[in-house]
Amino acid sequence: MIGALGLATVWVILGSSAKLRSLVFRERRKSETEERKKQDLREEFRVYTLSVKNWTDYYLWEALNGILRQGQGMEAYQSMIYGLLSRSSLTLGNIYVDFDPSTISGDLLEHHKSKLYKLHYQFGQQVMLYAPQVKSSGEAFTKLVSNMNDALMALQVDMSSKPA
């Protein structure tokens, strides 16, 4: 009788510890899954940011090429492009390193992605398109460069912990 009671007690302890282990492991798996999702989101956003940086760099280098083909007297415009290249590298590099998309809502993340897309597609591409005509449309070109600088500063403030 005592042996059966002892054996039953051992089975109860083993059964409850198995349940406890399954609960602990279930919680661990759940937290690992959540962390994996956050990491996947971070990686996806970094790839997106790198793509934006690559396209922005491409458009700005093409703009510089368009300005250089116009000959002497374009140094001020070349300087503007070099300034945009450095500011975009700094801003997008800081966003790539510092920004954690898993800490914000999905709507805000989409808003930030649209701002990044607008940076290269709207501003970078327009600068590239106006660069070959900078002799005739210098004021419009300067305004486009100024708008792109403003967009970069706004991105830096919105998405990074480091000042612009």
DSSP file (Angstrom, degrees, kcal/mol; ACC not computed):
  #  RESIDUE AA STRUCTURE BP1 BP2  ACC     N-H-->O    O-->H-N    N-H-->O    O-->H-N    TCO  KAPPA ALPHA  PHI   PSI    X-CA   Y-CA   Z-CA
    1    1 A M     >        0   0    0      0, 0.0     4,-2.3     0, 0.0     5,-0.2   0.000 360.0 360.0 360.0 -48.5    0.0    0.0    0.0
    2    2 A I  H  >  +     0   0    0      1,-0.2     4,-2.6     2,-0.2     5,-0.2   0.886 360.0  53.0 -65.8 -37.3    2.7    2.5    1.0
    3    3 A G  H  > S+     0   0    0      2,-0.2     4,-2.6     1,-0.2    -1,-0.2   0.903 109.5  48.4 -63.0 -41.5    4.7    1.4   -2.1
    4    4 A A  H  > S+     0   0    0      2,-0.2     4,-2.6     1,-0.2    -2,-0.2   0.889 112.0  49.2 -66.7 -39.3    1.7    2.1   -4.3
    5    5 A L  H  X S+     0   0    0     -4,-2.3     4,-2.2     2,-0.2    -2,-0.2   0.905 112.4  48.2 -65.3 -41.5    1.1    5.5   -2.7
    6    6 A G  H  X S+     0   0    0     -4,-2.6     4,-2.3     2,-0.2    -2,-0.2   0.908 112.7  48.3 -63.9 -42.6    4.8    6.3   -3.2
    7    7 A L  H  X S+     0   0    0     -4,-2.6     4,-2.3     2,-0.2    -2,-0.2   0.898 111.0  50.4 -65.3 -40.5    4.7    5.2   -6.8
    8    8 A A  H  X S+     0   0    0     -4,-2.6     4,-2.2     2,-0.2    -2,-0.2   0.895 109.7  51.4 -63.8 -39.6    1.5    7.3   -7.3
    9    9 A T  H  X S+     0   0    0     -4,-2.2     4,-2.5     2,-0.2    -2,-0.2   0.916 108.8  50.5 -63.4 -43.2    3.2   10.3   -5.8
   10   10 A V  H  X S+     0   0    0     -4,-2.3     4,-2.8     1,-0.2     5,-0.2   0.918 110.6  49.7 -61.0 -43.1    6.2    9.9   -8.1
   11   11 A W  H  X S+     0   0    0     -4,-2.3     4,-2.7     2,-0.2    -2,-0.2   0.883 110.5  50.0 -63.9 -38.6    3.9    9.7  -11.1
   12   12 A V  H  X S+     0   0    0     -4,-2.2     4,-2.7     2,-0.2     5,-0.2   0.920 112.5  47.1 -64.6 -43.8    2.0   12.9  -10.0
   13   13 A I  H  X S+     0   0    0     -4,-2.5     4,-2.4     2,-0.2    -2,-0.2   0.933 114.6  46.1 -64.5 -45.4    5.3   14.7   -9.6
   14   14 A L  H  X S+     0   0    0     -4,-2.8     4,-2.0     2,-0.2    -2,-0.2   0.907 113.7  49.6 -63.9 -40.5    6.6   13.5  -12.9
   15   15 A G  H  X S+     0   0    0     -4,-2.7     4,-2.0    -5,-0.2    -2,-0.2   0.917 113.2  45.3 -64.4 -43.6    3.3   14.4  -14.6
   16   16 A S  H  X S+     0   0    0     -4,-2.7     4,-2.6     1,-0.2    -1,-0.2   0.866 111.9  51.6 -71.1 -34.1    3.2   17.8  -13.2
   17   17 A S  H  X S+     0   0    0     -4,-2.4     4,-3.1    -5,-0.2    -1,-0.2   0.859 108.1  52.8 -70.4 -32.1    6.8   18.5  -14.0
   18   18 A A  H  X S+     0   0    0     -4,-2.0     4,-2.5     2,-0.2    -2,-0.2   0.912 111.4  46.3 -65.6 -41.1    6.2   17.4  -17.6
   19   19 A K  H  X S+     0   0    0     -4,-2.0     4,-2.4     2,-0.2    -2,-0.2   0.916 113.5  49.2 -64.2 -42.3    3.3   19.9  -17.7
   20   20 A L  H  X S+     0   0    0     -4,-2.6     4,-2.7     2,-0.2    -2,-0.2   0.927 111.0  49.5 -63.1 -44.5    5.5   22.5  -16.2
   21   21 A R  H  X S+     0   0    0     -4,-3.1     4,-3.1     1,-0.2     5,-0.3   0.916 110.7  50.1 -60.4 -42.7    8.2   21.8  -18.7
   22   22 A S  H  X S+     0   0    0     -4,-2.5     4,-2.3     1,-0.2    -1,-0.2   0.894 111.6  48.4 -65.4 -37.5    5.8   22.0  -21.6
   23   23 A L  H  X S+     0   0    0     -4,-2.4     4,-2.3     2,-0.2    -2,-0.2   0.931 113.8  46.5 -65.0 -44.7    4.5   25.4  -20.3
   24   24 A V  H  X S+     0   0    0     -4,-2.7     4,-2.4     1,-0.2    -2,-0.2   0.935 115.6  45.0 -62.6 -47.1    8.0   26.7  -19.8
   25   25 A F  H  X S+     0   0    0     -4,-3.1     4,-3.0     2,-0.2    -1,-0.2   0.861 110.5  54.5 -67.6 -34.3    9.1   25.5  -23.2
   26   26 A R  H  X S+     0   0    0     -4,-2.3     4,-2.5    -5,-0.3    -1,-0.2   0.929 110.8  45.9 -63.2 -44.3    5.9   26.8  -24.8
   27   27 A E  H  X S+     0   0    0     -4,-2.3     4,-2.5     2,-0.2    -2,-0.2   0.891 113.4  49.8 -64.2 -39.6    6.6   30.3  -23.4
   28   28 A R  H  X S+     0   0    0     -4,-2.4     4,-2.6     2,-0.2    -2,-0.2   0.932 111.8  47.5 -65.3 -44.7   10.2   30.1  -24.5
   29   29 A R  H  X S+     0   0    0     -4,-3.0     4,-2.5     1,-0.2    -2,-0.2   0.900 111.7  51.7 -62.0 -39.9    9.2   29.1  -28.0
   30   30 A K  H  X S+     0   0    0     -4,-2.5     4,-2.4     2,-0.2    -2,-0.2   0.926 112.1  44.8 -63.2 -45.1    6.6   31.9  -28.1
   31   31 A S  H  X S+     0   0    0     -4,-2.5     4,-2.4     2,-0.2    -2,-0.2   0.873 113.3  51.1 -68.5 -35.5    9.2   34.5  -27.0
   32   32 A E  H  X S+     0   0    0     -4,-2.6     4,-2.3     2,-0.2    -2,-0.2   0.892 110.4  49.6 -66.1 -38.8   11.7   33.1  -29.5
   33   33 A T  H  X S+     0   0    0     -4,-2.5     4,-2.3     2,-0.2    -2,-0.2   0.916 111.5  48.3 -65.3 -43.7    9.1   33.3  -32.3
   34   34 A E  H  X S+     0   0    0     -4,-2.4     4,-2.3     2,-0.2    -2,-0.2   0.915 112.5  48.6 -62.7 -42.4    8.3   36.9  -31.4
   35   35 A E  H  X S+     0   0    0     -4,-2.4     4,-2.5     1,-0.2    -2,-0.2   0.883 110.1  52.1 -65.2 -38.3   12.0   37.8  -31.3
   36   36 A R  H  X S+     0   0    0     -4,-2.3     4,-2.6     2,-0.2    -1,-0.2   0.900 108.9  50.3 -64.1 -40.6   12.5   36.1  -34.7
   37   37 A K  H  X S+     0   0    0     -4,-2.3     4,-2.3     2,-0.2    -2,-0.2   0.915 111.2  48.6 -63.3 -42.5    9.6   38.1  -36.1
   38   38 A K  H  X S+     0   0    0     -4,-2.3     4,-2.4     2,-0.2    -2,-0.2   0.918 112.3  48.7 -62.6 -43.1   11.2   41.3  -34.8
   39   39 A Q  H  X S+     0   0    0     -4,-2.5     4,-2.6     2,-0.2    -2,-0.2   0.905 110.5  50.8 -64.4 -41.5   14.6   40.4  -36.2
   40   40 A D  H  X S+     0   0    0     -4,-2.6     4,-2.6     2,-0.2    -1,-0.2   0.904 110.4  49.8 -61.8 -41.6   13.0   39.5  -39.6
   41   41 A L  H  X S+     0   0    0     -4,-2.3     4,-2.3     2,-0.2    -2,-0.2   0.912 111.0  49.5 -63.2 -42.9   11.2   42.9  -39.6
   42   42 A R  H  X S+     0   0    0     -4,-2.4     4,-2.4     2,-0.2    -2,-0.2   0.933 112.9  46.6 -60.9 -46.4   14.5   44.7  -38.8
   43   43 A E  H  X S+     0   0    0     -4,-2.6     4,-2.4     1,-0.2    -2,-0.2   0.912 111.5  50.8 -64.4 -42.6   16.3   42.8  -41.6
   44   44 A E  H  X S+     0   0    0     -4,-2.6     4,-2.0     1,-0.2    -1,-0.2   0.910 112.1  47.4 -60.7 -42.2   13.6   43.6  -44.1
   45   45 A F  H  X S+     0   0    0     -4,-2.3     4,-2.8     2,-0.2    -1,-0.2   0.874 109.9  52.8 -68.8 -36.6   13.7   47.3  -43.2
   46   46 A R  H  X S+     0   0    0     -4,-2.4     4,-2.6     2,-0.2    -2,-0.2   0.903 108.8  49.8 -64.8 -40.0   17.5   47.3  -43.5
   47   47 A V  H  X S+     0   0    0     -4,-2.4     4,-2.2     2,-0.2    -2,-0.2   0.924 112.2  48.3 -62.7 -43.2   17.3   45.8  -46.9
   48   48 A Y  H  X S+     0   0    0     -4,-2.0     4,-2.4     2,-0.2    -2,-0.2   0.926 112.0  48.8 -61.8 -45.6   14.7   48.4  -47.9
   49   49 A T  H  X S+     0   0    0     -4,-2.8     4,-2.5     1,-0.2    -2,-0.2   0.900 111.0  50.4 -62.3 -41.7   16.8   51.3  -46.5
   50   50 A L  H  X S+     0   0    0     -4,-2.6     4,-2.6     2,-0.2    -1,-0.2   0.887 109.1  51.7 -64.5 -38.4   19.9   50.0  -48.3
   51   51 A S  H  X S+     0   0    0     -4,-2.2     4,-2.5     2,-0.2     5,-0.2   0.918 109.9  49.0 -62.9 -43.9   17.9   49.8  -51.5
   52   52 A V  H  X S+     0   0    0     -4,-2.4     4,-2.7     1,-0.2    -2,-0.2   0.920 111.7  49.8 -61.1 -43.3   16.8   53.5  -51.0
   53   53 A K  H  X S+     0   0    0     -4,-2.5     4,-2.9     2,-0.2     5,-0.2   0.922 110.6  49.6 -62.4 -44.2   20.4   54.5  -50.4
   54   54 A N  H  X S+     0   0    0     -4,-2.6     4,-2.4     1,-0.2    -2,-0.2   0.926 113.8  44.7 -62.1 -45.2   21.6   52.7  -53.5
   55   55 A W  H  X S+     0   0    0     -4,-2.5     4,-2.6     2,-0.2    -1,-0.2   0.906 113.6  50.5 -66.3 -40.5   19.0   54.3  -55.7
   56   56 A T  H  X S+     0   0    0     -4,-2.7     4,-2.4    -5,-0.2     5,-0.2   0.935 111.7  48.0 -62.4 -46.2   19.6   57.8  -54.1
   57   57 A D  H  X S+     0   0    0     -4,-2.9     4,-2.8    -5,-0.2     5,-0.3   0.919 110.8  51.9 -59.7 -43.8   23.3   57.4  -54.7
   58   58 A Y  H  X S+     0   0    0     -4,-2.4     4,-2.4    -5,-0.2    -2,-0.2   0.945 111.2  46.1 -58.4 -49.6   22.8   56.3  -58.3
   59   59 A Y  H  X S+     0   0    0     -4,-2.6     4,-2.0     1,-0.2    -1,-0.2   0.892 114.5  47.9 -62.4 -39.6   20.5   59.3  -59.0
   60   60 A L  H  X S+     0   0    0     -4,-2.4     4,-2.4     2,-0.2    -1,-0.2   0.892 111.1  49.4 -71.7 -38.4   22.9   61.8  -57.4
   61   61 A W  H  X S+     0   0    0     -4,-2.8     4,-2.3     2,-0.2    -2,-0.2   0.896 111.7  49.7 -66.3 -37.6   26.0   60.4  -59.2
   62   62 A E  H  X S+     0   0    0     -4,-2.4     4,-2.4    -5,-0.3    -2,-0.2   0.881 109.6  52.1 -66.0 -37.0   24.1   60.6  -62.5
   63   63 A A  H  X S+     0   0    0     -4,-2.0     4,-2.0     2,-0.2    -2,-0.2   0.924 109.4  49.0 -62.9 -43.9   23.2   64.2  -61.6
   64   64 A L  H  X S+     0   0    0     -4,-2.4     4,-2.7     1,-0.2    -2,-0.2   0.901 109.8  51.9 -61.8 -40.9   26.9   65.0  -60.9
   65   65 A N  H  X S+     0   0    0     -4,-2.3     4,-1.7     1,-0.2    -1,-0.2   0.912 108.8  50.9 -60.9 -43.0   27.7   63.4  -64.3
   66   66 A G  H  < S+     0   0    0     -4,-2.4     4,-0.3     1,-0.2    -1,-0.2   0.861 112.4  46.4 -63.7 -35.6   25.2   65.6  -66.0
   67   67 A I  H >< S+     0   0    0     -4,-2.0     3,-1.5     1,-0.2     4,-0.2   0.908 109.2  53.9 -72.8 -42.4   26.6   68.7  -64.4
   68   68 A L  H >< S+     0   0    0     -4,-2.7     3,-1.5     1,-0.3    -2,-0.2   0.837 100.7  61.1 -62.4 -32.8   30.2   67.8  -65.2
   69   69 A R  T 3< S+     0   0    0     -4,-1.7    -1,-0.3     1,-0.3    -2,-0.2   0.659  91.8  68.6 -68.4 -14.8   29.3   67.3  -68.9
   70   70 A Q  T <  S-     0   0    0     -3,-1.5    -1,-0.3    -4,-0.3    -2,-0.2   0.523 100.4-138.4 -85.5  -4.4   28.3   71.0  -69.0
   71   71 A G    X   +     0   0    0     -3,-1.5     3,-0.6    -4,-0.2    -1,-0.3  -0.422  47.1   1.5  90.5-158.9   31.9   72.2  -68.5
   72   72 A Q  T 3  S+     0   0    0      1,-0.2    -3,-0.0    -2,-0.1     0, 0.0  -0.166 109.1  44.7 -68.1 157.3   33.5   74.9  -66.5
   73   73 A G  T 3  S+     0   0    0      1,-0.0     3,-0.2     3,-0.0    -1,-0.2   0.519  82.3 100.0  89.1   6.7   31.5   77.2  -64.2
   74   74 A M    <>  +     0   0    0     -3,-0.6     4,-2.4     1,-0.1     3,-0.4   0.204  41.1 111.9-107.6  14.1   29.4   74.5  -62.6
   75   75 A E  H  > S+     0   0    0      1,-0.2     4,-2.5     2,-0.2     5,-0.2   0.853  74.1  55.3 -59.9 -37.6   31.4   74.1  -59.4
   76   76 A A  H  > S+     0   0    0     -3,-0.2     4,-1.5     1,-0.2    -1,-0.2   0.901 111.2  44.7 -63.3 -39.9   28.7   75.5  -57.2
   77   77 A Y  H  > S+     0   0    0     -3,-0.4     4,-1.9     2,-0.2    -2,-0.2   0.874 111.2  53.3 -72.3 -37.1   26.2   72.9  -58.5
   78   78 A Q  H  X S+     0   0    0     -4,-2.4     4,-2.6     1,-0.2    -2,-0.2   0.919 107.1  52.9 -60.2 -42.5   28.8   70.1  -58.2
   79   79 A S  H  X S+     0   0    0     -4,-2.5     4,-2.3     1,-0.2    -1,-0.2   0.880 105.2  54.5 -61.1 -38.9   29.2   71.2  -54.6
   80   80 A M  H  X S+     0   0    0     -4,-1.5     4,-2.2     2,-0.2    -1,-0.2   0.912 109.4  47.4 -60.9 -42.5   25.5   70.9  -54.0
   81   81 A I  H  X S+     0   0    0     -4,-1.9     4,-2.7     2,-0.2    -2,-0.2   0.914 110.5  51.1 -67.2 -42.6   25.5   67.3  -55.3
   82   82 A Y  H  X S+     0   0    0     -4,-2.6     4,-2.3     1,-0.2    -1,-0.2   0.900 109.8  51.7 -60.7 -38.5   28.5   66.4  -53.2
   83   83 A G  H  X S+     0   0    0     -4,-2.3     4,-2.6     2,-0.2    -2,-0.2   0.908 110.0  48.3 -62.6 -42.5   26.6   67.9  -50.2
   84   84 A L  H  X S+     0   0    0     -4,-2.2     4,-2.8     2,-0.2     5,-0.3   0.895 109.8  53.0 -64.9 -39.6   23.6   65.8  -51.0
   85   85 A L  H  X S+     0   0    0     -4,-2.7     4,-2.1     2,-0.2    -2,-0.2   0.931 112.8  43.2 -61.1 -45.0   25.7   62.6  -51.4
   86   86 A S  H  X S+     0   0    0     -4,-2.3     4,-2.4     2,-0.2    -2,-0.2   0.920 116.0  47.1 -69.8 -41.6   27.3   63.1  -48.0
   87   87 A R  H  X S+     0   0    0     -4,-2.6     4,-2.9     2,-0.2     5,-0.2   0.904 113.3  48.3 -66.9 -40.0   24.0   64.0  -46.2
   88   88 A S  H  X S+     0   0    0     -4,-2.8     4,-2.6    -5,-0.2     5,-0.4   0.903 112.2  49.4 -68.1 -38.7   22.1   61.1  -47.7
   89   89 A S  H  X S+     0   0    0     -4,-2.1     4,-1.9    -5,-0.3    -2,-0.2   0.927 115.2  44.2 -63.9 -43.5   24.9   58.7  -46.8
   90   90 A L  H  X S+     0   0    0     -4,-2.4     4,-2.4     2,-0.2    -2,-0.2   0.948 117.8  43.6 -65.0 -49.5   25.0   60.0  -43.3
   91   91 A T  H  X S+     0   0    0     -4,-2.9     4,-2.3     2,-0.2    -2,-0.2   0.951 118.5  41.5 -63.7 -52.0   21.2   60.1  -42.8
   92   92 A L  H  X S+     0   0    0     -4,-2.6     4,-2.5    -5,-0.2    -1,-0.2   0.843 113.9  54.1 -69.4 -31.9   20.4   56.7  -44.4
   93   93 A G  H  X S+     0   0    0     -4,-1.9     4,-2.1    -5,-0.4    -1,-0.2   0.916 109.7  47.3 -64.8 -42.8   23.4   55.1  -42.7
   94   94 A N  H  X S+     0   0    0     -4,-2.4     4,-3.3     2,-0.2     5,-0.5   0.899 112.9  48.7 -64.6 -40.5   22.2   56.3  -39.3
   95   95 A I  H  X S+     0   0    0     -4,-2.3     4,-1.8     1,-0.2    -2,-0.2   0.925 110.0  52.5 -64.4 -43.4   18.7   55.1  -40.1
   96   96 A Y  H  < S+     0   0    0     -4,-2.5    -2,-0.2     1,-0.2    -1,-0.2   0.901 120.5  32.9 -57.6 -42.9   20.1   51.7  -41.2
   97   97 A V  H  < S+     0   0    0     -4,-2.1    -2,-0.2    -5,-0.1    -1,-0.2   0.906 129.2  30.2 -82.5 -43.8   22.0   51.3  -37.9
   98   98 A D  H  < S+     0   0    0     -4,-3.3     2,-0.3    -5,-0.2    -3,-0.2   0.748  91.1  94.3 -95.9 -26.4   19.8   53.0  -35.4
   99   99 A F     <  -     0   0    0     -4,-1.8    61,-0.1    -5,-0.5    60,-0.1  -0.535  49.4-167.3 -80.5 129.8   16.2   52.6  -36.5
  100  100 A D    >   -     0   0    0     -2,-0.3     3,-1.6     1,-0.1     4,-0.1  -0.914   5.2-170.1-115.1 103.1   14.3   49.7  -35.0
  101  101 A P  G >  S+     0   0    0      0, 0.0     3,-1.1     0, 0.0    -1,-0.1   0.672  79.9  72.1 -68.0 -15.4   11.0   49.2  -36.9
  102  102 A S  G 3  S+     0   0    0      1,-0.2     4,-0.1   -64,-0.1   -63,-0.1   0.586  89.0  62.6 -76.3  -7.3    9.8   46.6  -34.4
  103  103 A T  G <  S+     0   0    0     -3,-1.6     2,-0.3     2,-0.1    -1,-0.2   0.439  99.8  59.8 -95.9   0.2    9.2   49.4  -31.8
  104  104 A I  S <  S-     0   0    0     -3,-1.1     2,-0.0    -4,-0.1     0, 0.0  -0.782  90.1 -91.0-124.9 168.4    6.6   51.3  -33.9
  105  105 A S     >  -     0   0    0     -2,-0.3     4,-2.1     1,-0.1     5,-0.1  -0.294  36.3-112.4 -73.6 162.2    3.1   50.5  -35.3
  106  106 A G  H  > S+     0   0    0      1,-0.2     4,-2.3     2,-0.2     5,-0.2   0.860 116.7  53.9 -62.5 -37.3    2.7   49.1  -38.8
  107  107 A D  H  > S+     0   0    0      2,-0.2     4,-2.0     1,-0.2    -1,-0.2   0.921 109.6  46.6 -64.9 -43.8    1.0   52.3  -39.9
  108  108 A L  H  > S+     0   0    0      2,-0.2     4,-2.4     1,-0.2    -2,-0.2   0.876 110.6  53.7 -66.8 -36.7    3.9   54.5  -38.8
  109  109 A L  H  X S+     0   0    0     -4,-2.1     4,-2.5     2,-0.2    -2,-0.2   0.922 108.7  48.5 -62.9 -43.7    6.4   52.0  -40.4
  110  110 A E  H  X S+     0   0    0     -4,-2.3     4,-2.2     2,-0.2    -2,-0.2   0.877 109.5  53.6 -63.3 -36.9    4.5   52.4  -43.7
  111  111 A H  H  X S+     0   0    0     -4,-2.0     4,-1.8     2,-0.2    -2,-0.2   0.928 110.4  46.4 -61.5 -45.7    4.6   56.2  -43.3
  112  112 A H  H  X S+     0   0    0     -4,-2.4     4,-2.2     1,-0.2    -2,-0.2   0.895 111.0  52.4 -65.0 -40.1    8.4   56.0  -42.8
  113  113 A K  H  X S+     0   0    0     -4,-2.5     4,-2.6     1,-0.2    -1,-0.2   0.893 108.0  51.3 -62.7 -39.0    8.8   53.7  -45.8
  114  114 A S  H  X S+     0   0    0     -4,-2.2     4,-2.4     2,-0.2    -1,-0.2   0.874 108.7  51.5 -67.6 -35.0    6.8   56.1  -48.0
  115  115 A K  H  X S+     0   0    0     -4,-1.8     4,-1.6     2,-0.2    -2,-0.2   0.899 111.2  47.8 -66.0 -39.6    9.1   59.0  -46.9
  116  116 A L  H  X S+     0   0    0     -4,-2.2     4,-1.5     2,-0.2     5,-0.2   0.919 112.1  49.3 -65.4 -43.1   12.1   56.9  -47.8
  117  117 A Y  H  X S+     0   0    0     -4,-2.6     4,-2.9     1,-0.2     5,-0.4   0.915 109.5  51.9 -61.7 -43.0   10.6   56.0  -51.2
  118  118 A K  H  X>S+     0   0    0     -4,-2.4     5,-2.0     1,-0.2     4,-1.4   0.843 102.5  62.4 -62.3 -33.7    9.8   59.6  -51.8
  119  119 A L  I  <>S+     0   0    0     -4,-1.6     5,-2.4     3,-0.2    -1,-0.2   0.951 117.1  24.8 -58.9 -51.7   13.4   60.6  -51.1
  120  120 A H  I  <>S+     0   0    0     -4,-1.5     5,-1.2     3,-0.2    -2,-0.2   0.890 128.0  43.4 -84.6 -37.5   14.9   58.6  -53.9
  121  121 A Y  I  <5S+     0   0    0     -4,-2.9    -3,-0.2    -5,-0.2    -2,-0.2   0.933 127.9  22.8 -77.3 -44.3   12.0   58.4  -56.3
  122  122 A Q  I  X5S+     0   0    0     -4,-1.4     4,-1.6    -5,-0.4    -3,-0.2   0.958 134.3  28.0 -86.1 -58.7   10.8   62.0  -56.2
  123  123 A F  I  ><S+     0   0    0     -5,-2.0     4,-2.4     2,-0.2    -3,-0.2   0.963 124.2  43.3 -73.7 -52.4   13.7   64.1  -54.9
  124  124 A G  I  ><S+     0   0    0     -5,-2.4     4,-2.1    -6,-0.2    -3,-0.2   0.912 116.4  47.6 -61.1 -43.9   16.7   62.1  -56.2
  125  125 A Q  H  ><S+     0   0    0     -5,-1.2     4,-2.4     2,-0.2    -1,-0.2   0.893 111.4  50.6 -66.9 -39.3   15.2   61.4  -59.6
  126  126 A Q  H  X S+     0   0    0     -4,-1.6     4,-2.3     2,-0.2     5,-0.2   0.907 108.8  51.6 -65.2 -40.8   14.2   65.0  -60.1
  127  127 A V  H  X S+     0   0    0     -4,-2.4     4,-1.5     1,-0.2    -1,-0.2   0.929 111.5  48.4 -59.9 -43.7   17.6   66.3  -59.2
  128  128 A M  H  < S+     0   0    0     -4,-2.1    -2,-0.2     1,-0.2    -1,-0.2   0.903 111.8  49.0 -62.8 -41.3   19.1   63.8  -61.7
  129  129 A L  H  < S+     0   0    0     -4,-2.4    -1,-0.2     1,-0.2    -2,-0.2   0.849 115.1  43.1 -70.0 -33.7   16.6   64.9  -64.4
  130  130 A Y  H >< S+     0   0    0     -4,-2.3     3,-1.4     1,-0.2    -1,-0.2   0.694  94.0  82.7 -83.9 -19.4   17.3   68.7  -63.9
  131  131 A A  G >< S+     0   0    0     -4,-1.5     3,-1.6     1,-0.3     4,-0.2   0.868  85.3  54.6 -57.8 -42.6   21.1   68.4  -63.7
  132  132 A P  G 3  S+     0   0    0      0, 0.0    -1,-0.3     0, 0.0     3,-0.2   0.712 112.8  45.4 -66.3 -15.8   21.8   68.3  -67.4
  133  133 A Q  G X> S+     0   0    0     -3,-1.4     4,-2.3    -4,-0.2     3,-0.8   0.067  74.3 120.0-109.7  23.6   19.9   71.6  -67.8
  134  134 A V  T <4  +     0   0    0     -3,-1.6     4,-0.3     1,-0.3    -1,-0.2   0.796  68.1  61.6 -64.6 -28.0   21.4   73.4  -64.8
  135  135 A K  T 34 S+     0   0    0     -3,-0.2     3,-0.3     1,-0.2    -1,-0.3   0.894 116.6  30.6 -63.1 -38.6   22.8   76.2  -67.0
  136  136 A S  T <4 S+     0   0    0     -3,-0.8    -2,-0.2     1,-0.2    -1,-0.2   0.712 132.4  32.6 -93.5 -22.1   19.3   77.1  -68.1
  137  137 A S     X  +     0   0    0     -4,-2.3     4,-2.2    -7,-0.2    -1,-0.2  -0.253  69.9 138.8-129.7  47.8   17.4   76.2  -65.0
  138  138 A G  H  > S+     0   0    0     -3,-0.3     4,-2.5    -4,-0.3     5,-0.2   0.856  73.0  51.8 -62.0 -38.7   19.8   76.8  -62.2
  139  139 A E  H  > S+     0   0    0      2,-0.2     4,-2.0     1,-0.2    -1,-0.2   0.909 111.1  46.9 -68.2 -41.3   17.2   78.3  -59.8
  140  140 A A  H  > S+     0   0    0      2,-0.2     4,-2.1     1,-0.2    -2,-0.2   0.893 112.7  51.0 -65.5 -39.1   14.8   75.4  -60.2
  141  141 A F  H  X S+     0   0    0     -4,-2.2     4,-2.4     2,-0.2    -2,-0.2   0.926 108.4  51.0 -63.7 -44.6   17.7   73.0  -59.7
  142  142 A T  H  X S+     0   0    0     -4,-2.5     4,-2.3     1,-0.2    -1,-0.2   0.884 109.4  51.5 -60.0 -39.3   18.8   74.8  -56.5
  143  143 A K  H  X S+     0   0    0     -4,-2.0     4,-2.6     2,-0.2    -1,-0.2   0.896 108.9  50.6 -65.2 -40.6   15.2   74.6  -55.2
  144  144 A L  H  X S+     0   0    0     -4,-2.1     4,-2.3     2,-0.2    -2,-0.2   0.909 110.8  48.7 -63.5 -41.8   15.2   70.8  -55.9
  145  145 A V  H  X S+     0   0    0     -4,-2.4     4,-2.5     2,-0.2    -2,-0.2   0.913 111.7  50.0 -63.7 -41.8   18.5   70.4  -54.0
  146  146 A S  H  X S+     0   0    0     -4,-2.3     4,-2.4     1,-0.2    -2,-0.2   0.911 110.0  50.4 -62.7 -42.9   17.1   72.5  -51.1
  147  147 A N  H  X S+     0   0    0     -4,-2.6     4,-2.2     2,-0.2    -1,-0.2   0.889 110.7  49.2 -62.4 -39.6   13.9   70.4  -51.0
  148  148 A M  H  X S+     0   0    0     -4,-2.3     4,-2.4     2,-0.2    -2,-0.2   0.905 110.0  51.0 -68.2 -40.2   16.0   67.2  -51.0
  149  149 A N  H  X S+     0   0    0     -4,-2.5     4,-2.4     2,-0.2    -2,-0.2   0.917 110.5  49.7 -60.1 -43.0   18.1   68.5  -48.1
  150  150 A D  H  X S+     0   0    0     -4,-2.4     4,-2.4     1,-0.2    -2,-0.2   0.901 110.2  50.4 -62.4 -41.1   14.9   69.4  -46.2
  151  151 A A  H  X S+     0   0    0     -4,-2.2     4,-2.3     2,-0.2    -1,-0.2   0.892 110.3  50.1 -64.9 -39.4   13.6   65.9  -46.8
  152  152 A L  H  X S+     0   0    0     -4,-2.4     4,-2.3     2,-0.2    -2,-0.2   0.908 110.9  48.6 -65.1 -41.7   16.8   64.4  -45.5
  153  153 A M  H  X S+     0   0    0     -4,-2.4     4,-2.3     2,-0.2    -2,-0.2   0.905 111.0  50.5 -65.7 -39.9   16.8   66.5  -42.4
  154  154 A A  H  X S+     0   0    0     -4,-2.4     4,-2.6     2,-0.2    -2,-0.2   0.906 110.6  49.6 -63.9 -41.3   13.2   65.6  -41.7
  155  155 A L  H  X S+     0   0    0     -4,-2.3     4,-2.6     2,-0.2     5,-0.3   0.918 109.6  51.9 -61.7 -42.8   14.0   61.9  -42.1
  156  156 A Q  H  X S+     0   0    0     -4,-2.3     4,-1.4     1,-0.2    -2,-0.2   0.915 113.0  44.2 -61.3 -43.5   16.9   62.2  -39.7
  157  157 A V  H  < S+     0   0    0     -4,-2.3    -1,-0.2     1,-0.2    -2,-0.2   0.922 118.4  43.5 -67.6 -43.7   14.8   63.9  -37.1
  158  158 A D  H  < S+     0   0    0     -4,-2.6    -2,-0.2    -5,-0.2    -1,-0.2   0.837 126.1  25.9 -71.0 -34.6   11.9   61.4  -37.5
  159  159 A M  H  < S+     0   0    0     -4,-2.6     2,-0.3    -5,-0.2    -1,-0.2   0.447 108.8  60.9-118.9  -0.6   13.8   58.2  -37.7
  160  160 A S     <  -     0   0    0     -4,-1.4   -65,-0.1    -5,-0.3     4,-0.1  -0.939  56.9-145.6-133.1 153.8   17.1   58.5  -35.9
  161  161 A S  S    S+     0   0    0     -2,-0.3    -1,-0.1   -67,-0.2    -4,-0.1   0.561  82.7  82.6 -88.8  -9.3   18.4   59.2  -32.4
  162  162 A K  S    S-     0   0    0     -6,-0.1    -2,-0.1     1,-0.1   -68,-0.0  -0.765  86.7-111.3 -97.0 141.7   21.5   61.0  -33.8
  163  163 A P              0   0    0      0, 0.0    -2,-0.1     0, 0.0    -1,-0.1  -0.308 360.0 360.0 -69.1 154.7   21.2   64.7  -34.8
  164  164 A A              0   0    0    -11,-0.1   -73,-0.1    -4,-0.1   -74,-0.1   0.462 360.0 360.0 -70.4 360.0   21.5   65.7  -38.5
